[in-house]
Amino acid sequence: IKARDKLIVGVFTDKPPFGFVDEAGRYVGFDTDIGRQFAKDLLGDENKVEFVAVEPASRIPFLQSDKVDLILANMTVTPERKEAVEFTNPNLKVAVQALVPNDSVVKSLDDLATRTTADIWLTKNHPDWKLLKFEKNSESLQALSAGRGDAYAQDNLVLFSWAKQNPGYRVLEEKLGDEAPIAPAVKKGNIELRDWV
């Protein structure tokens, strides 16, 4: 990283408040702010960072293939992922909740038993529910807006941010499972970078 004088960081482009692209085409958000700070601390200049767009499924492969040095893309620490990457200390905790339109008849998770939503937790804990899955956060929110689904399950901070910017939606109070830590990740075996972060 020091030899190339640039830190390469994988981030989301459509997941406010973590990582997204603003109207000017600039990478912004919580994760990108951290990436700029790391570049400043390591290389003396917050602009010596290159952001690479990742999706949930590409985060680990991008680390493994050296396309990025670091993932700052809202990655939940799980035992399976610990086998594939080195996690640093967590920087926050989130829980999965569900977003519904304000005028929805859905008042609780149980009301979704015959409706459509999407999330890994629901697949495991409610295999009888009809699920509609998307690769991108923006696609999921568009489907909810278009009425293709009755609720959208996602990290609660993402849902709170979206509901704040898009009046007419509310987050159900119930959590889908326990809160879980989110942490930056580096390539398996890269202990030096992990410890520095």
Helices and strands as residue ranges (DSSP letters): E 7-11, E 14-15, E 19-21, E 27-28, H 30-43, E 49-53, G 56-58, H 59-64, E 70-71, H 79-84, E 85-87, E 92-94, E 96-101, G 109-112, E 116-117, H 120-125, E 130-131, H 137-145, E 152-155, H 156-165, E 169-171, E 180-182, E 185-187, H 191-196
